[in-house]
Amino acid sequence: MLLRLCTRLRSPHWAALALSLIGSIAIATRQAGADNPLSVKSEAQAGVGVGSPVAPSGSPAAIDGFRDARFGMSEEQVRAVVRREFPAATASLMSAVNPSEKTSVLSITVPDLVPQTGNAHISYIFGYRSRKLIQVNIVWTSNRSRANDEAIVSTANALRDYFNSENFAPNSIVANRQLSPNTILVFRGTDDKKRTVLLVLSGVPGSVRSEDKKAPRPEPLTLELAYVEDATHPDVFRISKGQF
């Protein structure tokens, strides 16, 4: 979960983003430009990464979790939050244990978390030792239609603009950084307690998919949002040095 950038929707444990993205940002120097098929706004349009940093006004950004699900909550507390916030979707609530990291995961599917974007898959991840909430992941995957592709990209822009207004320290922000031909770090921000929000858009939109029927089917557009309590020292199972 915390080691592989490529973990996809069908496994909710894509916390790998937290480590691999933070580590790769320093070497990913090419910004998303006009030739980028994912078509998120440029950093100039976003108001990020242009000119001298400007000190944020008002209260600084604070990443406490997602909605009323707060870092440090127990699984039962988060279950109560989910039942209250998403009563119509609680029938889809599932629990699992990550086999390699031994973290517990509650996942739920919520329709139209953002209007007209289809289903959002929300995963609440609990630490191996603490059994407390350490991360929340939200994933939207396009149904491969042009309209849904556009909705996914619009949601990426809207969320990036929302986070950009949240008074993160300018030196903690990265926006619209292209990490690979089909992957963009739309936004990353870190608060004063080193908690992180990550927003990543990946896949291939319908407008640029190959017409070759024999070509492998490309990954659909996927938008992944993570709220991470501690990306540097995650509470996951690790084999201790000298144990083997």
C-alpha positions in Angstrom: 0.0 0.0 0.0 2.7 2.5 0.9 5.3 1.2 -1.6 3.6 1.2 -5.0 2.4 4.2 -6.9 0.5 2.1 -9.4 -2.0 0.5 -7.0 -5.4 1.0 -8.5 -9.0 1.5 -7.5 -9.9 -2.1 -7.1 -7.5 -2.3 -4.2 -8.3 0.6 -1.9 -4.8 0.5 -0.4 -3.1 3.0 -2.6 -1.4 4.9 0.2 1.8 4.2 -1.7 1.0 7.7 -3.2 2.0 9.3 0.1 5.6 8.1 0.0 6.3 7.6 -3.7 4.9 10.9 -4.8 6.6 12.9 -2.0 9.9 11.2 -2.9 9.4 11.7 -6.7 8.4 15.3 -6.7 11.9 16.5 -6.3 12.9 14.8 -9.6 9.7 15.4 -11.5 10.6 18.7 -13.1 8.3 18.8 -16.1 5.1 20.8 -15.5 1.8 19.9 -17.1 1.6 21.9 -20.4 -0.7 22.6 -23.2 0.3 19.3 -24.9 -0.8 17.3 -21.8 -3.9 15.1 -22.8 -5.2 15.3 -19.2 -5.8 19.0 -19.7 -5.7 20.3 -16.1 -5.0 24.0 -15.8 -1.5 25.3 -15.9 0.2 26.4 -12.7 -0.1 30.0 -13.9 -3.9 29.5 -14.2 -3.9 27.8 -10.9 -2.1 30.7 -9.2 0.5 28.2 -7.9 4.2 28.1 -8.5 4.4 31.5 -10.2 6.4 34.4 -8.9 7.5 34.9 -5.3 5.7 33.0 -2.6 2.9 35.0 -0.9 2.2 34.4 2.8 -1.3 33.0 3.3 -3.8 35.2 5.1 -6.2 33.9 7.8 -5.8 30.7 9.7 -3.3 28.2 8.2 -4.5 25.1 6.6 -5.1 22.1 8.8 -5.6 18.5 7.6 -7.5 16.6 10.3 -9.1 13.9 8.2 -12.1 13.8 5.9 -15.2 15.6 7.0 -16.0 14.3 10.5 -13.7 11.3 10.3 -10.7 12.6 12.1 -7.2 11.2 12.4 -6.9 9.2 15.7 -10.4 7.9 15.7 -11.1 4.3 16.3 -12.8 2.0 13.8 -16.1 2.1 15.7 -16.0 5.9 15.8 -15.4 6.1 12.1 -18.2 3.6 11.5 -20.6 5.9 13.4 -19.4 8.9 11.3 -20.0 6.9 8.0 -23.5 5.9 9.1 -24.3 9.5 9.9 -22.7 11.1 6.8 -23.7 8.5 4.2 -26.8 6.7 5.5 -28.0 5.7 2.0 -24.6 4.0 1.2 -23.9 2.1 4.4 -25.0 -1.2 2.8 -21.8 -1.0 0.7 -19.6 -0.7 3.8 -16.9 -3.4 3.8 -13.9 -4.1 6.0 -10.6 -5.8 5.1 -7.0 -6.2 6.3 -4.1 -5.3 4.1 -2.1 -8.6 4.0 1.4 -7.0 3.8 1.0 -3.9 6.0 -1.5 -5.3 8.5 -3.6 -2.1 8.4 -7.3 -2.3 8.7 -9.5 -0.7 6.0 -13.1 0.3 5.9 -14.4 1.1 2.4 -17.7 2.5 1.1 -19.0 3.4 -2.3 -20.8 6.8 -2.4 -22.7 8.0 -5.5 -22.1 11.6 -6.6 -19.9 12.7 -3.7 -19.2 15.5 -6.2 -22.3 16.0 -8.3 -22.4 14.2 -11.7 -19.1 12.3 -11.2 -20.5 8.8 -10.6 -19.4 6.6 -7.7 -16.6 7.7 -5.3 -14.9 4.9 -3.4 -13.8 6.0 0.1 -11.3 4.0 2.1 -10.6 4.7 5.8 -7.2 3.2 6.8 -6.3 2.3 10.4 -2.8 1.9 11.7 -1.2 -1.4 12.3 -0.2 -0.7 15.9 -2.5 2.2 16.9 -5.7 0.9 15.3 -6.5 4.5 14.8 -7.4 6.4 11.6 -4.2 7.3 9.8 -5.4 8.0 6.2 -8.5 8.5 4.0 -8.5 7.8 0.3 -11.2 8.8 -2.2 -11.1 7.5 -5.7 -13.2 8.4 -8.8 -12.9 6.3 -11.9 -14.3 7.3 -15.3 -16.8 5.0 -17.0 -14.7 5.8 -20.2 -17.4 8.1 -21.7 -16.3 11.6 -22.9 -18.8 13.3 -20.5 -17.5 11.4 -17.5 -13.9 12.0 -18.5 -14.7 15.7 -18.6 -16.4 15.5 -15.2 -13.4 13.8 -13.7 -11.0 16.5 -15.0 -13.4 19.3 -13.9 -13.4 17.7 -10.4 -9.6 17.7 -10.4 -9.5 21.4 -11.2 -12.2 22.3 -8.7 -10.5 20.4 -5.9 -7.1 21.8 -6.7 -8.6 25.3 -6.6 -10.3 24.5 -3.3 -7.1 23.3 -1.7 -5.2 26.2 -3.1 -7.5 28.5 -1.2 -6.9 26.7 2.1 -3.9 28.8 3.2 -1.2 26.2 2.9 2.3 27.6 3.2 3.5 28.4 -0.3 6.6 26.3 0.1 4.5 23.2 0.9 2.5 23.4 -2.3 3.1 21.5 -5.6 0.4 21.9 -8.3 0.0 20.4 -11.8 3.3 18.5 -11.7 3.5 15.9 -14.4 5.0 12.7 -13.0 4.7 10.5 -16.1 3.0 10.8 -19.5 -0.4 9.8 -18.0 0.0 10.9 -14.4 -0.3 14.4 -12.9 0.1 15.5 -9.3 -2.7 18.0 -9.4 -2.1 19.2 -5.9 0.0 18.4 -2.8 0.0 20.5 0.3 1.3 19.9 3.8 0.1 21.6 7.0 2.1 22.8 10.0 1.9 19.3 11.6 3.3 17.6 8.4 -0.1 16.1 7.5 -0.5 15.9 3.8 -3.2 16.1 1.1 -2.5 14.6 -2.3 -4.6 14.8 -5.4 -3.5 12.8 -8.4 -5.1 12.4 -11.9 -4.0 9.4 -14.0 -5.1 7.4 -17.0 -6.0 8.2 -20.6 -9.1 10.3 -21.7 -11.4 9.0 -24.4 -10.4 11.8 -26.8 -6.9 10.5 -27.2 -7.3 6.7 -26.9 -5.9 4.6 -29.7 -8.2 3.6 -32.6 -6.2 0.4 -33.0 -8.6 -2.4 -31.9 -5.6 -4.6 -31.2 -3.9 -2.2 -28.9 -4.1 -2.9 -25.1 -7.0 -1.2 -23.5 -5.6 1.8 -21.6 -6.4 2.7 -18.0 -9.5 4.9 -17.6 -9.2 8.4 -16.1 -8.9 8.0 -12.3 -8.8 10.8 -9.8 -7.3 9.9 -6.4 -7.5 12.1 -3.3 -5.6 11.2 -0.1 -5.5 12.7 3.4 -2.4 11.4 5.1 -1.6 11.9 8.8 2.1 10.9 8.5 3.4 10.1 5.1 7.1 9.9 6.3 6.5 7.4 9.2 3.3 5.5 8.4 1.9 3.1 11.1 2.3 -0.1 9.1 3.9 -3.5 9.7 7.6 -3.7 9.0 10.1 -6.5 9.7 12.6 -5.2 12.3 16.2 -5.0 11.4 18.1 -8.1 12.4 14.9 -10.1 12.9 15.8 -12.4 9.9 
